[in-house]
Amino acid sequence: MNILITGANRGLGLGFVRHYLQQGHSVWACCRIVSDDLINLGAANLHTVQWDISADDGPLGSLPDKIDLLINNAGIYGPGKDGQSLNKVTSDVMLDVFNVDCIGPLRVVQKLHERVIAGQGIIANVSSKMGSSADNGSGGTYAYRAAKAALVIVSKSMAVDLAPFGVHVITLHPGWVQTDMTHQTGLIDVTTSVAGMVQVITDARDYMGGQFVAFDGKVVPY
C-alpha cells in the first residue's frame, strides 16, 4: 500500500511510520521538520516530505499518484491545562489550536482527496476523546477540546462526501498515550496505541463512515 502520514516525525506519527514500514508498505512521512528519529529509520520504502499543515502552502516533496491510506495525525495541544482554563484561554490560543487540529486535516484532504479516490482508500483522522461532549466531565481545556470536537464533525462530512467515490473515512481516539504531548504521563505506550488503531483502520469499513472509534475498537460517544 501507499500510505501517507502527517505529524510523522515523533510520537504516534513515528509509531505509525515504523509499523507500516515493518509491514513492507511504502510510507510518505510528512512533517514540518524531519527528525533524526525519522531519518535514522533508513528504509528504502520511506519517503520524507516537508509539510506544515498549519499553512495553505502545499507539501515540499513528491507524493504518490495513488494513496491507499491517509492518516491525519498531526496536531498540537496548545498551552497547558491552566492556559486553557475559562479565565485564561485567549482567542489567539483558540484559533491556533483550531487551525492545526481541525483545519489542518481539512487542508490535507482538500489537496489529496483525488489521490485517495484513485486508490479507493481510507482516511483516518486522529481526534481525541477529549473532543467528546458525552465524555466531558471535567471541563476546561477549551481550545484542544473544541478543535478535536470540530474534527469529528469535519471527518463525518468528509465521510459523507467521499463515500460515493469509494473512500471510507474514520475518526480515531488513540487513548491517553505516553508522548511528548502528555509529558509521558499517559496510561499506554505508543506501540500499544498504534497497534490498536492499525487494527481499527484494517477493520474501518466495518464501521459507519465518520464513526468515532477508540484504539481498543470501542465506539466513542459523541
Summary of the structure (lengths in Angstrom):
residues: 222
radius of gyration: 16.3
end to end distance: 31.3
largest distance: 50.2
contacts: 755
relative contact order: 0.14
helix: 41%
strand: 17%
